Amino acid sequence: MSIAWRLSPEDVARLRFAFSPMWELVASLRTLRAPSRQSIHLPWIKAVRPRLDGLDLAELFALVPPAGYLADFITPPPDTPLPDFASELHRVRRSDPERVRHEAARLRAGAPEVIDRFIADPEAGVARVADTLEAYWERCFAEFWPRVYGLLERDVLRRSRELAQGGAHALFAGLGPEVRWTGEHLLIERPSCVLDGPHGDGLVLVPSAFYWPSVAVMSAPYQPMLVYPVQGVGTLWVQGPPPAPDALAALIGRSRARILLALAEPATTSALAARMELTPGAVSQHLSVLSGGGLAVGMRLGKQVVYRRTPAGDMLAGTR
């Protein structure tokens, strides 16, 4: 079965990318329950399992079953390109009680007692769930978010170039076999469900590491959203930054050599800092030197400055 969304020219013009720490956090609940589904995340599972003692996830697990529909209010579509966890959690806390009651009722078959308690007082239920999400984030996810964020950011920069160079056809063709663009309709392979598509309000494209390799969709009464599998997820738990060849390190310094090699994919200062295990200030200073030497260049993408290697930087890094 597939969903067929007709995208008007206005919808295509309003395509945008966004990250969602809340989406990754909620998707990771399924990873915890079924590690074999995403064995690629086993390093994370092994790290966080001991931290779950004393944390009651029963209500969250009821609202986020192992497969199929999950309560939409827990994963509101990002309303800015770079929402932080605190702002997304605030949106969850402000969820409409009646909408929440309706969404939770759809999940009653999986855990009737837990869901009955929730829908009896959805306002209190939302408060409990938000508190649990916050505790789960602090114990099991906040430490790892910079690493996940760096992967998602590199994917969005790559997709943005595809959109700029090849338009919607090139973009959607790269989102995986479950997504197909006909020029008028966006076809998304999903279990049978009825979802009203965009009506001129655009579409938010959200890469995901913890929902990988599947796609997910959300629509009215929310902002239409398509969650797609991030590229390069196999590198997520590889330890440490890329090595710096000794000759290059001797020439420009080890940290600058590591940064120059990392710029094989464009990145922001914050993403490089997380990957390099350096402070943003130190990375900024090294980027300034590399830019002054003609080896890297910054370009503005929205509110961010993204750095990439110049042809001279490619030659020095040994890629040309």
Long-range contacts (C-beta under 8 A, 24 or more apart in sequence): 1-189, 1-190, 1-191, 1-192, 1-193, 2-187, 2-188, 2-189, 2-190, 3-187, 3-188, 3-190, 3-193, 3-195, 3-197, 3-217, 4-185, 4-186, 4-187, 4-197, 5-185, 5-186, 5-188, 5-195, 5-197, 5-198, 5-203, 5-224, 6-184, 6-185, 6-186, 6-197, 7-168, 7-184, 7-185, 7-186, 7-197, 7-198, 7-203, 8-198, 8-199, 8-200, 10-200, 10-202, 11-198, 11-199, 11-200, 11-201, 11-202, 11-203, 12-168, 13-202, 14-200, 14-201, 14-202, 14-203, 15-163, 15-168, 15-171, 15-202, 15-203, 15-205, 16-81, 16-202, 16-203, 16-204, 16-205, 17-81, 17-156, 17-159, 17-160, 17-204, 17-205, 17-206, 17-207, 18-77, 18-78, 18-80, 18-81, 18-82, 18-83, 18-204, 18-205, 18-206, 19-78, 19-81, 19-82, 19-83, 19-149, 19-152, 19-153, 19-156, 19-206, 19-207, 20-75, 20-77, 20-78, 20-83, 20-88, 20-206, 20-208, 21-83, 21-84, 21-85, 21-88, 21-137, 21-141, 21-145, 21-149, 22-74, 22-75, 22-76, 22-83, 22-85, 22-88, 22-89, 22-92, 22-133, 23-75, 23-78, 23-206, 23-208, 23-211, 23-227, 24-141, 24-145, 24-148, 24-208, 24-209, 24-210, 25-85, 25-133, 25-136, 25-137, 25-141, 26-64, 26-70, 26-74, 26-75, 26-133, 27-208, 27-210, 27-211, 28-140, 28-141, 28-210, 29-57, 29-60, 29-61, 29-64, 30-64, 30-66, 30-67, 30-210, 31-210, 33-61, 33-66, 34-66, 38-210, 38-212, 40-212, 40-233, 40-234, 40-236, 40-237, 41-209, 41-210, 41-236, 41-237, 43-237, 44-144, 44-237, 47-144, 48-139, 48-140, 48-141, 51-139, 51-140, 52-139, 52-140, 55-132, 55-135, 55-136, 55-139, 56-132, 57-132, 57-136, 58-111, 58-114, 59-114, 59-118, 59-125, 59-128, 59-129, 59-132, 60-129, 60-132, 60-133, 60-136, 61-111, 62-107, 62-110, 62-111, 62-114, 62-115, 62-118, 63-104, 63-107, 63-115, 63-118, 63-129, 65-107, 65-110, 68-191, 69-106, 69-107, 69-193, 70-107, 71-100, 71-103, 71-104, 71-106, 71-107, 72-103, 72-218, 72-222, 73-99, 73-100, 73-103, 73-126, 74-129, 74-133, 75-218, 76-222, 77-204, 77-206, 77-218, 77-222, 77-223, 77-224, 77-225, 78-204, 78-206, 78-225, 79-223, 81-302, 81-303, 82-303, 82-304, 85-137, 85-142, 85-145, 89-130, 89-133, 89-134, 89-137, 92-126, 92-129, 92-130, 92-133, 93-126, 93-127, 93-130, 95-126, 97-122, 97-123, 97-126, 98-122, 99-221, 100-125, 100-126, 146-274, 147-236, 147-237, 147-274, 147-275, 148-209, 148-210, 148-236, 149-271, 149-274, 150-267, 150-271, 150-274, 150-275, 151-209, 151-230, 151-232, 151-233, 151-235, 151-236, 152-207, 152-208, 152-209, 152-230, 153-267, 153-268, 153-271, 154-232, 154-265, 154-266, 154-267, 154-271, 155-207, 155-230, 155-231, 155-232, 156-207, 157-265, 157-266, 157-267, 157-301, 157-306, 158-231, 158-265, 159-205, 159-207, 160-301, 175-205, 175-215, 175-226, 175-228, 175-229, 176-213, 176-215, 176-228, 176-229, 178-214, 178-215, 179-215, 179-226, 179-228, 186-226, 188-215, 188-217, 188-226, 189-215, 190-215, 190-217, 195-219, 195-220, 196-220, 197-224, 198-224, 209-233, 209-236, 240-277, 241-275, 241-276, 241-277, 245-318, 248-316, 248-317, 248-318, 251-316, 252-290, 252-293, 252-295, 252-316, 253-286, 255-282, 255-286, 256-286, 256-289, 256-290, 259-283, 259-286, 259-287, 259-290, 260-290, 260-295, 260-296, 260-309, 260-313, 260-316, 260-317, 261-317, 263-296, 263-307, 263-308, 263-309, 263-313, 263-317, 264-309, 264-317, 264-319, 266-299, 266-306, 266-307, 266-308, 267-306, 267-307, 268-304, 268-305, 268-306, 268-307, 269-305, 269-307, 272-307
